[in-house]
Amino acid sequence: MILFIMKRYPQNSILFLLPSVKIGGGNRVVFELANGLIEKYPVEIWYPRGSGECYYKTASGLQVRAIGLSGGGLIIRAVNVILLFLLINLSANRFKHIISTGQMFGPLLLFIRREPIYNFIQADDFQIFSDLALLRNNFFYGLYKILTFLSYRYPNVRYIFNSRHTYRRFLFNSKRDCIPPALVRPGVNPGVFNHPPGQNKTRKNKVHLAYLARFHPVKGLQTMITAFDLLPENIRRQISVTLVTPDNLDDYDIPREWHLESPPNDTALAGILNCSDLFVSTSLSEGFGLPALEAMACGCAVILSENGGCSEYARPGHNCLTYRPGDSRSLAKHIMRLVNDKKIRRHISAQGIITSKYFLWLRSQEELSRILNDGKF
């Protein structure tokens, strides 16, 4: 342990701090950034042991460290968080930049005794737990909101945002207007998510629809189920739905016609998207909404809820169709339109491919590098 603390890191070394490494969009963004930045900087990712198994692909040289004691249970996890922050303070001067992401760590950043700490905000932190799927009751949700609001006053914290929507929500929630819009937008890996030249998705007996589902109510799975029930029988017979999820969805009444898939990696997910004509997103709120952009890169005609974060890339009627979050009837109408109209389907698909080329991980890594090297907030 002493040797680990005393290890000397080069001047521009970066530490990413995560509350867990469970499957999720925010964690995935961190691993994508770290995998690219490792070519220029020494990069490490730390997280408390016992908060999930790491299934993310890591580039050569990237250090991913689980800090703390082995074992499960709430007490062990709490002890590991304490040990993680203790170790950060003991070795904080060894890193040039420390970047935290994940809502649960925001209120704890005051306990890192150095300046600055970067808080990478990737969602509306006040609303992300409003469905109570994780915090379970209103008391804990209210306590979380109070602590999060107080954390927005920490003098040692600077902020990075994944979209202009997230930035605007932060200004509204924090009641602060002096925070600069330091943006690091997610990107697409074109080596994985792409539309092979010459592939024609319309030469099929059925229209294939891909849908990425999570168990959190805020992700809107029930909206998709209801919209499917509203479709006329002749339209349902023309559609093959592939539901992609890493979660247990037993609490939902999934239509028997849907095919469930749990792809183990991005390559498998891209394979599903490349075989799909349509992609549907139903989130009530998103900080950015990367899966829809990856679906665009794979040539899917995308239908999006107006979830906030997608405004970074969504151009309704041009590269996607949009509807009000939770409006199953409008979603059903959009599905029917794209099933029946090959011309608009091809147009939206083609424009989506073009849009995706403007959002690459290389650009994301360059945005983060500029922010860290500038240091003028």
Phi, psi and omega per residue, in radians:
M1 nan -0.737 -3.120
I2 -1.090 -0.750 3.133
L3 -1.113 -0.644 3.133
F4 -1.124 -0.764 -3.132
I5 -1.167 -0.687 -3.055
M6 -1.439 -0.090 -3.134
K7 -0.979 2.340 -3.125
R8 -1.596 2.294 3.130
Y9 -1.882 2.525 3.080
P10 -1.045 2.886 -2.951
Q11 -1.018 -0.674 -3.042
N12 -1.740 0.451 -3.099
S13 -1.184 2.587 -3.064
I14 -2.177 2.360 3.030
L15 -2.052 2.117 2.984
F16 -1.668 2.335 -3.098
L17 -2.009 2.098 -3.104
L18 -2.111 2.494 3.048
P19 -1.320 -0.331 3.090
S20 -2.848 2.979 3.023
V21 -2.094 0.443 3.100
K22 -1.145 2.785 -3.131
I23 -1.098 2.206 3.138
G24 -3.121 2.739 -3.062
G25 -1.087 -0.738 -3.123
G26 -1.105 -0.769 3.108
N27 -1.131 -0.679 -3.132
R28 -1.088 -0.694 3.110
V29 -1.040 -0.766 -3.138
V30 -1.069 -0.787 -3.122
F31 -1.165 -0.656 3.100
E32 -1.126 -0.762 3.109
L33 -1.107 -0.802 -3.107
A34 -1.105 -0.711 -3.133
N35 -1.097 -0.546 3.100
G36 -1.451 -0.699 -3.091
L37 -1.225 -0.383 -3.104
I38 -1.086 -0.320 3.109
E39 -1.270 -0.370 -3.108
K40 -1.997 -0.539 -3.034
Y41 -2.292 2.674 2.914
P42 -1.215 2.233 -3.055
V43 -2.286 2.383 3.017
E44 -2.279 2.683 3.028
I45 -2.160 2.187 3.099
W46 -2.034 2.515 3.065
Y47 -2.668 2.729 -3.140
P48 -1.240 2.298 3.119
R49 -1.043 2.526 3.121
G50 1.591 0.065 -3.117
S51 -1.790 0.361 3.092
G52 2.220 2.730 3.079
E53 -1.526 2.484 -3.112
C54 -1.539 1.947 3.119
Y55 -1.849 0.045 -3.074
Y56 -1.360 2.502 3.080
K57 -1.268 2.363 -3.118
T58 -2.132 2.443 3.123
A59 -1.289 2.759 3.114
S60 -1.050 2.274 3.133
G61 1.684 -0.289 3.128
L62 -1.344 2.152 -3.133
Q63 -1.655 2.127 3.076
V64 -2.034 2.037 -3.006
R65 -2.089 2.201 2.986
A66 -1.580 2.084 -3.032
I67 -1.799 2.287 3.034
G68 2.137 -2.851 -3.021
L69 -1.623 2.637 3.046
S70 -1.331 2.709 3.128
G71 2.090 2.922 -3.126
G72 -1.974 -3.009 3.127
G73 1.699 2.694 -3.070
L74 -1.121 -0.693 -3.103
I75 -1.126 -0.776 3.130
I76 -1.093 -0.726 3.140
R77 -1.122 -0.692 3.109
A78 -1.133 -0.746 3.101
V79 -1.063 -0.695 -3.123
N80 -1.172 -0.598 3.056
V81 -1.123 -0.740 3.108
I82 -1.085 -0.776 3.127
L83 -1.114 -0.648 3.115
L84 -1.070 -0.831 -3.118
F85 -1.218 -0.592 3.059
L86 -1.083 -0.789 -3.131
L87 -1.157 -0.651 3.095
I88 -1.054 -0.787 -3.141
N89 -1.149 -0.620 -3.140
L90 -1.218 -0.475 -3.068
S91 -2.132 0.204 -3.041
A92 -1.030 -0.626 -3.100
N93 -1.265 -0.094 3.110
R94 -1.473 -0.219 -3.137
F95 -1.937 2.424 3.066
K96 -1.286 -0.701 -3.091
H97 -2.341 2.332 3.027
I98 -2.086 2.156 -3.074
I99 -2.133 2.068 3.106
S100 -1.787 2.497 3.028
T101 -2.510 2.609 -3.056
G102 1.965 2.189 -2.980
Q103 -1.017 -0.621 -3.043
M104 -1.181 -0.393 -3.099
F105 -1.575 -0.269 -3.110
G106 -0.909 -0.908 -3.127
P107 -1.156 -0.264 -3.088
L108 -1.609 -0.121 -3.034
L109 -1.170 -0.348 3.079
L110 -1.059 -0.442 -3.069
F111 -1.490 0.026 3.016
I112 -1.637 1.993 -2.963
R113 -1.543 1.156 3.023
R114 -2.797 2.874 -3.130
E115 -2.445 2.343 -0.019
P116 -1.657 2.848 2.884
I117 -1.931 2.406 3.101
Y118 -1.727 2.249 3.037
N119 -1.835 1.932 -3.118
F120 -1.564 1.803 -3.054
I121 -1.638 2.154 -3.028
Q122 -2.085 0.175 3.138
A123 -2.816 3.008 2.989
D124 -1.300 1.686 -3.013
D125 -1.042 -0.495 -3.126
F126 -1.275 -0.565 -3.003
Q127 -1.784 -0.228 -2.977
I128 -1.095 -0.478 3.131
F129 -1.818 0.261 -3.044
S130 -1.180 -0.361 3.112
D131 -1.393 -0.063 3.065
L132 1.084 0.293 3.132
A133 -1.148 -0.512 -3.128
L134 -1.877 -0.758 -3.088
L135 -1.471 -0.220 2.912
R136 1.314 -0.697 -3.132
N137 -2.501 2.847 -3.021
N138 -1.172 -0.476 3.133
F139 -1.113 -0.867 -3.117
F140 -1.185 -0.609 3.093
Y141 -1.141 -0.746 3.100
G142 -1.109 -0.726 3.103
L143 -1.094 -0.735 3.113
Y144 -1.045 -0.756 -3.121
K145 -1.129 -0.689 3.114
I146 -1.102 -0.842 -3.130
L147 -1.120 -0.653 3.133
T148 -1.164 -0.746 3.113
F149 -1.062 -0.768 3.112
L150 -1.095 -0.616 -3.120
S151 -1.147 -0.406 3.115
Y152 -1.213 -0.101 3.095
R153 -1.804 0.025 -3.105
Y154 -1.098 2.250 -3.085
P155 -1.299 -0.314 -3.060
N156 -1.638 0.107 -3.015
V157 -1.945 2.323 2.947
R158 -1.979 2.826 -2.942
Y159 -2.166 2.468 3.019
I160 -2.182 2.503 -3.074
F161 -2.240 2.629 -3.117
N162 -1.639 -0.058 3.096
S163 -2.890 2.851 3.058
R164 -1.169 -0.543 3.084
H165 -1.107 -0.825 3.114
T166 -1.060 -0.709 3.111
Y167 -1.074 -0.818 3.141
R168 -1.117 -0.671 3.109
R169 -1.156 -0.644 3.090
F170 -1.094 -0.804 3.130
L171 -1.042 -0.716 3.141
F172 -1.165 -0.808 -3.084
N173 -1.238 -0.654 -3.047
S174 -1.473 -0.292 -3.065
K175 1.066 0.571 3.095
R176 -2.079 2.517 -3.139
D177 -2.222 0.249 -3.077
C178 -1.967 0.226 -3.138
I179 -1.607 2.197 -3.121
P180 -1.269 2.652 -3.117
P181 -1.447 1.306 3.107
A182 -1.421 1.850 -2.995
L183 -1.877 2.316 2.944
V184 -2.242 1.708 -3.064
R185 -1.523 2.443 3.101
P186 -1.067 2.896 -3.104
G187 -2.402 -3.070 -3.135
V188 -2.022 2.475 3.012
N189 -1.600 1.784 -3.057
P190 -1.199 -0.266 3.064
G191 -1.298 -0.292 3.130
V192 -1.955 -0.900 -3.099
F193 -1.720 1.788 -3.114
N194 -2.711 2.874 3.109
H195 -1.908 1.882 -3.097
P196 -0.969 2.335 -3.137
P197 -0.995 2.378 3.088
G198 1.498 -0.154 3.135
Q199 -1.277 2.234 3.133
N200 -1.962 1.905 -3.061
K201 -1.297 -0.229 -3.024
T202 -1.534 -0.110 -3.121
R203 -1.517 1.127 -3.102
K204 -2.495 2.764 3.097
N205 -1.280 -0.476 -3.141
K206 -2.212 2.788 3.010
V207 -1.577 2.121 -3.076
H208 -1.651 2.214 -3.100
L209 -2.049 2.216 3.078
A210 -1.829 2.445 -3.121
Y211 -2.466 2.172 3.136
L212 -1.661 2.075 -3.028
A213 -2.057 2.547 2.986
R214 -2.251 2.830 -3.090
F215 -1.357 -0.324 -3.124
H216 -1.113 2.225 3.110
P217 -0.954 -0.542 -3.113
V218 -1.132 -0.307 3.118
K219 -1.418 -0.193 2.928
G220 1.386 0.467 3.128
L221 -1.004 -0.676 -3.119
Q222 -1.114 -0.535 3.081
T223 -1.062 -0.739 3.138
M224 -1.194 -0.727 3.141
I225 -1.083 -0.792 3.141
T226 -1.130 -0.735 3.127
A227 -1.071 -0.706 3.126
F228 -1.107 -0.700 3.107
D229 -1.133 -0.483 -3.123
L230 -1.396 -0.248 -3.122
L231 -1.211 2.459 3.035
P232 -1.052 2.667 -3.074
E233 -1.012 -0.688 -3.115
N234 -1.153 -0.532 3.081
I235 -1.290 -0.738 3.133
R236 -1.052 -0.607 -3.141
R237 -1.204 -0.375 -3.134
Q238 -1.539 -0.145 -3.029
I239 -1.911 2.419 2.944
S240 -2.022 2.020 -3.065
V241 -1.755 2.211 3.003
T242 -1.913 2.011 3.107
L243 -1.628 2.079 -3.125
V244 -1.815 2.181 -3.116
T245 -2.755 2.534 2.962
P246 -1.665 0.001 -2.961
D247 -1.812 2.852 2.954
N248 -1.474 2.074 -3.066
L249 -1.942 0.526 -3.087
D250 -1.094 -0.388 -3.133
D251 -1.333 -0.102 -3.119
Y252 -1.941 2.612 3.102
D253 -1.590 1.428 -3.078
I254 -1.273 2.248 3.096
P255 -0.972 2.428 -3.086
R256 -1.126 -0.417 -3.109
E257 -1.280 -0.314 -3.052
W258 -1.346 2.527 3.070
H259 -1.737 2.222 -3.129
L260 -1.702 2.309 3.126
E261 -2.322 2.531 3.039
S262 -2.255 1.371 -3.089
P263 -1.064 2.364 -3.067
P264 -1.338 -0.250 -3.089
N265 -2.758 3.072 -3.102
D266 -1.131 -0.596 3.141
T267 -1.082 -0.739 3.108
A268 -1.181 -0.673 3.095
L269 -1.109 -0.766 3.115
A270 -1.077 -0.602 3.092
G271 -1.080 -0.688 3.093
I272 -1.159 -0.773 -3.118
L273 -1.140 -0.619 -3.137
N274 -1.238 -0.322 3.076
C275 -1.682 0.099 -3.057
S276 -1.932 2.516 3.078
D277 -1.569 -0.636 -3.068
L278 -2.157 2.666 2.982
F279 -2.361 2.343 -3.102
V280 -2.089 2.336 3.004
S281 -2.076 2.355 -3.068
T282 -2.153 0.232 -3.066
S283 -1.034 2.442 3.044
L284 -1.309 -0.492 3.134
S285 -2.695 2.412 3.079
E286 -2.448 2.531 3.019
G287 -1.284 -0.619 3.101
F288 -2.496 -0.991 -3.137
G289 1.591 1.034 -3.061
L290 -1.150 -0.699 -3.091
P291 -0.944 -0.659 -3.142
A292 -1.143 -0.646 3.110
L293 -1.178 -0.679 3.083
E294 -1.152 -0.627 3.071
A295 -1.133 -0.680 3.056
M296 -1.026 -0.770 -3.126
A297 -1.059 -0.509 3.138
C298 -1.552 0.106 3.051
G299 1.515 0.223 3.095
C300 -1.356 2.493 2.920
A301 -1.404 2.083 -2.923
V302 -1.765 2.391 2.996
I303 -2.006 2.158 -3.005
L304 -2.156 2.472 2.863
S305 -1.293 2.627 3.101
E306 -1.379 1.315 -2.939
N307 -1.604 0.082 3.100
G308 1.749 -1.221 -3.053
G309 -1.144 -0.518 -3.103
C310 -1.174 -0.200 3.125
S311 -1.114 -0.239 3.065
E312 -1.114 -0.521 -3.056
Y313 -2.345 -0.284 -3.067
A314 -1.357 2.265 3.045
R315 -2.193 1.610 -3.020
P316 -0.945 2.333 -3.122
G317 1.421 -0.127 -3.108
H318 -1.988 -1.095 3.109
N319 -1.981 0.107 3.127
C320 -2.955 2.975 2.919
L321 -2.008 2.480 -3.108
T322 -2.211 2.800 3.135
Y323 -2.628 2.835 3.139
R324 -1.205 2.331 -3.119
P325 -0.922 2.319 3.125
G326 1.498 -0.098 -3.094
D327 -1.513 1.530 -3.079
S328 -1.126 -0.592 -3.123
R329 -1.144 -0.773 3.102
S330 -1.133 -0.676 3.095
L331 -1.078 -0.781 3.126
A332 -1.054 -0.700 3.125
K333 -1.124 -0.699 3.111
H334 -1.139 -0.717 3.114
I335 -1.077 -0.807 3.129
M336 -1.046 -0.713 -3.120
R337 -1.086 -0.789 -3.098
L338 -1.298 -0.484 3.057
V339 -1.194 -0.703 -3.040
N340 -1.498 -0.418 -3.009
D341 -2.027 1.658 -3.127
K342 -1.150 -0.561 -3.091
K343 -1.115 -0.862 3.133
I344 -1.189 -0.551 3.108
R345 -1.111 -0.788 3.127
R346 -1.128 -0.711 -3.126
H347 -1.083 -0.850 -3.122
I348 -1.119 -0.691 3.099
S349 -1.063 -0.826 -3.099
A350 -1.118 -0.722 3.141
Q351 -1.225 -0.584 3.088
G352 -1.124 -0.690 3.088
I353 -1.061 -0.763 3.116
I354 -1.094 -0.784 3.141
T355 -1.020 -0.753 -3.057
S356 -1.084 -0.447 -3.104
K357 -1.237 -0.256 3.107
Y358 -1.523 -0.149 -3.094
F359 -2.124 1.652 -3.117
L360 -2.137 2.641 -3.131
W361 -1.081 -0.527 3.089
L362 -1.049 -0.726 3.085
R363 -1.117 -0.721 3.134
S364 -1.067 -0.780 3.140
Q365 -1.116 -0.669 3.104
E366 -1.161 -0.673 3.102
E367 -1.080 -0.775 -3.141
L368 -1.172 -0.711 3.135
S369 -1.061 -0.728 3.133
R370 -1.096 -0.724 3.140
I371 -1.114 -0.804 -3.098
L372 -1.184 -0.655 -3.105
N373 -1.355 -0.480 -3.129
D374 -1.218 -1.025 3.119
G375 1.241 0.131 -3.126
K376 -1.851 1.643 -3.119
F377 -1.836 nan nan
